[in-house]
């Protein structure tokens, strides 16, 4: 009888742990879906006028020395 109760308690704890992990994963998925990290295809999906500026025509901010760093 005691073995049966221990098995039932173990199964209940496993089920509660699975439920908790499922809820935490659902919260995490919702949080990730709400925050857009970046454009999926920046070269294609970026609206006109929102492209990155090219460095041509601008003076370099640091001189090249030919050595590392």
C-alpha positions, 0 to 999 in steps of 0.5 A: 500500500505504501508503495502505491501511495509513493508511486502516486505521489511521484506521478503527481509531482512529475505531472505538476512539474510538467505543467509548470515547465509548460506554463513557463515555456508559454510565457517565454514564447509570448515574450519573444513574440512580442519583441521584434529583435530585427528585420527578417530580411533587412535588404528586402523588408526595410522600408524606403529611406531606412537603409544604412548609410554607407561610409563612402564620402565620410572621413574614417574615424580612425587611421589605419596603422597596418598593425593589430589593433 
